[in-house]
Amino acid sequence: MKRYNLIIIGLIFFILGCTDSYIDEIIAVDPGPDTEAPEVMINFPLEGTLIRVPEEVTPININFEVVDDIEIESIKILLDGNEIASFNEFLDFRRVVKIHTYETVGNGPHTLVIEAKDLSGKSSSKTVSFEKVEPYTPIYDDEIFYLPFDGDFMELVSTTTANVQGSPGFANGISGTAYDGANNAYLTFPTTGMLNNEFSAVFWYNVNGDPNRAGILVIGPPDTVNPNNMNNRSNGFRLFREAAGSMQRVKLNIGNGTADNWFDGGAAADIDPSSGDWVHIAISMSQSNAAVYINGNVVREGSYPGVEWTGCDILSIGSGAPRFTGWGHLSDGSLIDELRIFSKALSQSEIQAIIDAEKP
C-alpha cells in the first residue's frame, strides 16, 4: 500500500513540476513580409469542358484551390460576370480547397472566374471557359449509341459514362478529339438496350501496328471453362486486327449460339499502319447476313444463321479484354473516333452517307 501511495505522490509532483517548468507560453511568431499574391487553381470545370446531360438546366460542382504565402482574406466565384458565391472564413488561412455547387447552369458557353485576395490587398484570378451542350438527338434512323470521344468517355444517347480501364487518352480526331489507346487500357459499357436482332457499328480508325494484334470492338459472353483467358465465341461478336506481313488485317467473328462464323476479308481488309491515314470501318449484321466494310467498300460478306446474344452483357472498346483474350487480342494503341451503333443492319448506301457527312 505504501508503495502505491509513493507512486501517486510522485506523479502529482511530476505534473506540478511540468506545469511550472516545462510548458512554454505561446509566443507569436512573425510570419514575415507578404510578398506573393494568392495562387488560384480550378480543378473543375477545366478549359473546354463539355457538360452533356439530358436536362436543359443542370447543377455543376466547381472544384478549386487557393494558396497564399501568409493569409487569404476573401474568395469570389463569378459565372458569366455575375458573382455567385463569396467566402471570407477559412479553417486554413493559407490553403483553401473547396467544392461549390451551383444549381442552374443552362445550355451554351460559360465563363468561370475565381478571384482571391490576401490580407495585404494583393489579388489574383483564374478563368476557364466551358460549355453546357444541348442534349444529343440521334441524327440517323435507329441510332442507339454515339460516342464522339470529345474530351470524355460519355455515350450521348443514354448519357452513360464508360467504365475506364487503365489510362487511355485523347488525340486529334476526325471531329474534335479521338480515343487514344494505351497499354492495358480499354472502355466498357453495359449492353442494356443495345442487343437486337439486327446490329451495326461504324467508326473511324487510325491504326497503330504496335502491338501487332488487338481487339477493337467486342460483345461476348463469359468463358466459364477459361475464366482467366476467355475465348468463348459461341455468342456475340469480336472485331479485331492482327498482322498480315507489314499490314494490319481486320477480322470479324460472330457467334450464332452453337458455333462461330468468320468474316475475314483477306488482303481486302488490310490497313497500312505506316500511312497514318484514317479509315472508316463498319460492320452490319442481320439474322441472315453479315458484312464488313472499309471506307464504304465491302471487304467481306456472307450468310450465317444470325447472332445470338445470350450472356453478352459487356461492350469492350479498344481491347478484346475481358471476354476475348485467349488469342492475345488485348489493348489497342490505335485511335478511334465517332463510334455509332444501330439497331438495324445498315446498307452500303447508308454507311456511305455517314462517311460523306463525317469525313473532313
C-alpha positions in Angstrom: 0.0 0.0 0.0 2.8 2.4 0.9 4.4 1.7 -2.4 1.3 2.8 -4.3 1.0 6.0 -2.2 4.5 6.9 -3.0 3.9 6.4 -6.7 0.7 8.6 -6.6 2.6 11.4 -4.7 5.4 11.2 -7.2 3.1 11.6 -10.1 1.5 14.7 -8.5 4.9 16.3 -8.0 5.8 15.4 -11.6 2.7 17.0 -13.0 3.1 20.1 -10.9 6.7 20.4 -12.0 5.8 20.1 -15.6 3.2 22.8 -15.2 5.6 25.2 -13.6 8.8 24.4 -15.5 8.3 22.5 -18.8 5.3 24.0 -20.7 6.3 27.2 -22.5 4.0 30.1 -23.1 2.6 30.5 -26.6 4.6 33.2 -28.3 3.5 34.8 -31.6 5.9 34.3 -34.5 6.2 37.0 -37.1 5.3 35.3 -40.5 7.5 37.8 -42.4 6.6 40.1 -45.2 3.6 39.2 -47.5 5.4 39.0 -50.9 3.2 36.8 -53.0 -0.4 37.2 -54.4 -2.7 34.2 -53.9 -2.4 31.4 -56.4 -5.7 30.1 -57.8 -6.2 26.7 -59.4 -9.5 25.5 -60.9 -9.8 21.7 -60.9 -13.3 21.5 -62.5 -14.5 22.6 -64.9 -11.4 22.7 -67.0 -10.8 24.8 -70.0 -13.0 23.5 -72.8 -15.1 21.1 -70.6 -18.3 20.0 -72.3 -21.2 19.2 -69.9 -23.6 16.7 -71.5 -26.7 15.8 -69.7 -30.3 15.3 -70.8 -31.7 18.2 -68.7 -31.8 21.7 -70.1 -30.5 23.1 -66.7 -28.1 21.2 -64.5 -26.0 21.7 -61.4 -22.2 21.9 -61.6 -19.6 21.2 -58.9 -17.0 23.9 -59.1 -13.8 22.5 -57.6 -11.0 24.9 -56.8 -8.0 25.6 -54.6 -6.4 28.8 -53.4 -2.9 29.1 -51.8 -1.3 32.2 -50.2 2.1 32.7 -48.5 0.6 34.5 -45.5 -3.2 34.7 -45.3 -6.2 34.6 -47.6 -8.7 37.3 -46.9 -11.5 36.5 -49.4 -12.5 34.4 -52.4 -15.2 35.2 -55.0 -16.7 33.0 -57.7 -18.1 34.7 -60.8 -20.1 32.9 -63.6 -20.6 34.9 -66.8 -19.8 38.1 -65.0 -22.2 37.6 -62.1 -20.9 36.8 -58.5 -22.5 33.5 -57.4 -20.6 32.9 -54.2 -18.1 34.5 -51.8 -16.1 33.3 -48.8 -14.1 35.0 -46.1 -14.0 32.5 -43.3 -11.5 29.7 -43.6 -10.1 26.9 -41.3 -6.8 27.2 -43.0 -5.9 30.7 -44.0 -3.0 29.7 -46.3 -4.7 26.9 -48.3 -8.4 26.6 -49.2 -9.7 23.6 -51.1 -13.4 23.8 -51.8 -16.2 22.4 -53.9 -19.1 24.8 -54.5 -22.3 23.5 -56.2 -24.1 26.0 -58.5 -27.5 24.6 -59.3 -28.6 26.3 -62.5 -26.2 26.0 -65.5 -28.1 26.4 -68.7 -27.2 25.4 -72.3 -24.5 27.4 -74.0 -20.9 28.7 -73.4 -20.0 29.9 -70.0 -17.0 31.7 -68.4 -16.0 30.9 -64.8 -13.7 33.3 -62.9 -12.4 32.7 -59.3 -10.8 35.7 -57.6 -8.8 35.6 -54.4 -7.4 38.4 -52.3 -4.9 38.3 -49.4 -4.6 40.5 -46.3 -2.1 42.8 -47.9 -4.6 43.6 -50.7 -2.8 41.6 -53.4 -5.2 39.7 -55.6 -5.2 37.2 -58.5 -7.7 35.3 -60.5 -8.2 32.3 -62.8 -10.6 32.0 -65.7 -11.8 29.0 -67.7 -14.4 28.6 -70.4 -16.7 25.6 -70.6 -20.0 24.7 -72.3 -23.3 23.1 -71.4 -24.1 21.2 -74.6 -27.7 20.7 -75.6 -28.9 17.1 -75.2 -27.9 14.9 -78.1 -30.7 13.8 -80.5 -29.8 10.9 -82.8 -29.3 12.1 -86.3 -29.6 8.7 -88.1 -32.5 6.3 -88.1 -32.2 3.6 -85.4 -29.0 5.1 -84.0 -28.9 3.9 -80.4 -25.3 4.7 -79.3 -23.0 7.6 -80.1 -19.5 8.0 -78.5 -17.7 11.0 -80.0 -14.7 10.9 -77.6 -14.7 14.7 -77.4 -12.6 15.0 -74.2 -14.6 12.4 -72.2 -15.9 8.9 -72.5 -19.7 9.7 -72.3 -22.1 7.9 -74.6 -24.5 10.6 -75.7 -27.8 8.8 -76.4 -28.0 7.4 -72.9 -25.6 9.9 -71.3 -23.7 6.9 -69.8 -20.0 7.2 -69.0 -17.7 4.3 -69.8 -16.1 2.2 -67.2 -12.4 3.1 -67.9 -9.6 0.5 -67.5 -6.0 1.7 -67.5 -5.1 5.2 -68.8 -6.4 5.8 -72.3 -6.1 9.3 -73.6 -7.2 11.7 -76.3 -5.7 12.8 -79.6 -6.7 14.9 -82.6 -9.6 13.0 -84.3 -11.8 13.2 -87.4 -14.0 15.6 -85.4 -12.6 17.1 -82.2 -10.7 14.6 -80.3 -10.5 10.8 -80.6 -9.8 7.8 -78.3 -6.1 7.2 -78.0 -5.4 3.7 -76.8 -2.7 2.8 -74.3 -1.2 -0.4 -72.9 -3.7 -2.3 -70.7 -6.3 0.3 -71.4 -9.9 0.0 -72.7 -13.5 1.1 -72.1 -16.6 -1.0 -71.3 -20.3 -0.2 -71.4 -23.3 -2.3 -70.3 -25.1 -3.6 -73.3 -28.6 -2.8 -72.0 -30.8 -1.8 -74.9 -28.0 -2.5 -77.4 -28.7 -6.1 -78.4 -31.3 -6.5 -81.1 -32.0 -9.0 -84.0 -30.1 -6.6 -86.2 -26.9 -4.7 -85.2 -24.4 -2.3 -86.9 -21.4 -0.3 -85.7 -19.5 2.3 -87.6 -16.4 4.3 -86.6 -13.2 6.0 -87.8 -9.9 4.2 -87.1 -6.3 5.2 -87.3 -4.3 2.0 -86.8 -1.2 1.7 -84.7 0.6 -1.6 -85.6 2.1 -1.9 -82.1 1.1 -4.2 -80.6 0.7 -6.3 -83.8 -2.7 -7.7 -82.7 -5.5 -6.2 -80.7 -9.2 -6.2 -80.0 -11.2 -3.3 -81.4 -14.9 -3.9 -80.5 -16.1 -7.0 -78.6 -19.5 -8.0 -77.2 -19.1 -11.6 -76.0 -20.2 -14.0 -73.2 -18.1 -15.1 -70.3 -15.9 -18.2 -70.7 -16.5 -20.4 -67.7 -14.1 -23.0 -68.9 -11.2 -20.5 -69.2 -12.2 -17.6 -66.9 -8.7 -16.2 -66.8 -8.1 -16.5 -70.6 -11.5 -16.0 -72.1 -12.3 -17.1 -75.7 -15.9 -18.2 -75.8 -17.0 -17.4 -79.4 -20.4 -19.1 -79.3 -22.3 -15.9 -78.9 -21.9 -12.2 -79.6 -19.1 -10.9 -81.9 -15.5 -10.0 -81.9 -14.0 -7.3 -84.2 -10.2 -7.4 -84.1 -7.0 -6.9 -86.1 -3.8 -8.9 -86.5 -0.6 -8.7 -88.5 -0.6 -9.7 -92.2 3.0 -9.1 -93.2 3.5 -5.3 -92.9 -0.2 -4.7 -92.9 -2.9 -5.0 -90.2 -5.9 -7.2 -91.2 -9.4 -6.5 -89.8 -11.5 -9.6 -89.0 -15.0 -10.2 -87.7 -16.1 -13.3 -85.8 -19.8 -13.8 -84.9 -21.3 -16.5 -82.6 -24.7 -18.0 -83.7 -25.4 -19.8 -80.4 -23.9 -23.2 -81.3 -20.8 -22.2 -83.3 -18.9 -19.1 -84.7 -18.9 -17.7 -88.2 -15.9 -15.9 -89.7 -15.9 -12.8 -91.9 -12.2 -12.5 -92.9 -11.7 -10.3 -96.0 -8.1 -11.3 -96.5 -6.0 -8.7 -98.2 -9.1 -6.5 -99.0 -9.4 -5.9 -95.2 -5.7 -4.8 -94.8 -4.8 -1.4 -93.4 -1.3 0.0 -93.7 -0.2 1.2 -90.2 2.7 3.2 -91.7 0.3 5.5 -93.7 -1.1 7.3 -90.7 -4.4 7.6 -92.5 -7.9 7.5 -91.0 -10.1 4.7 -92.4 -13.8 4.2 -91.8 -14.8 0.7 -90.6 -18.4 -0.6 -90.4 -19.9 -3.9 -89.5 -23.5 -4.8 -90.3 -25.4 -7.9 -89.1 -28.9 -9.1 -89.8 -30.3 -12.6 -88.8 -29.2 -14.0 -92.1 -26.3 -11.9 -93.5 -23.2 -10.0 -92.1 -20.7 -7.7 -93.8 -17.5 -5.8 -93.0 -16.8 -2.5 -94.8 -13.7 -0.4 -95.0 -14.1 3.1 -96.4 -17.6 2.1 -97.6 -16.4 -0.8 -99.6 -17.4 -4.4 -98.8 -14.3 -6.4 -97.8 -16.2 -9.5 -96.7 -19.9 -10.5 -96.5 -21.9 -13.7 -96.4 -24.8 -15.6 -95.0 -24.9 -17.1 -91.5 -27.6 -18.2 -89.0 -27.8 -14.9 -87.1 -26.1 -13.6 -84.0 -27.0 -15.0 -80.5 -26.6 -12.5 -77.6 -27.1 -14.8 -74.6 -24.6 -13.8 -71.8 -23.4 -10.8 -73.8 -23.7 -8.0 -71.2 -20.5 -6.0 -71.8 -19.3 -4.0 -74.8 -15.5 -3.6 -74.9 -13.9 -0.8 -76.9 -10.2 -0.7 -77.6 -9.4 -4.2 -76.5 -10.5 -7.8 -76.5 -10.5 -7.8 -72.7 -12.1 -9.0 -70.7 -14.1 -11.5 -72.8 -11.8 -12.2 -75.8 -8.2 -12.6 -74.5 -7.4 -16.2 -75.3 -5.5 -15.4 -78.6 -3.8 -12.3 -77.3 -6.1 -9.7 -78.8 -5.6 -7.2 -76.0 -5.4 -3.4 -75.8 -5.3 -1.4 -79.0 -2.9 1.5 -79.2 -4.8 2.9 -82.2 -7.1 6.0 -82.5 -10.9 5.5 -82.6 -13.4 8.3 -83.3 -17.1 8.8 -83.9 -18.4 5.4 -82.8 -22.0 4.8 -83.5 -24.2 1.7 -83.0 -27.5 1.0 -84.7 -30.4 -1.4 -84.1 -30.6 -2.3 -87.7 -28.3 -3.8 -90.4 -27.0 -0.8 -92.3 -26.9 -0.9 -96.1 -23.8 0.1 -98.1 -25.5 3.3 -99.1 -26.4 4.2 -95.5 -22.8 3.6 -94.5 -21.5 5.8 -97.3 -23.9 8.6 -96.3 -22.4 8.6 -92.8 -18.8 8.7 -94.3 -19.7 11.6 -96.5 -21.3 13.5 -93.6 -18.3 13.0 -91.2 -15.2 12.9 -93.4 -13.0 16.0 -93.1 
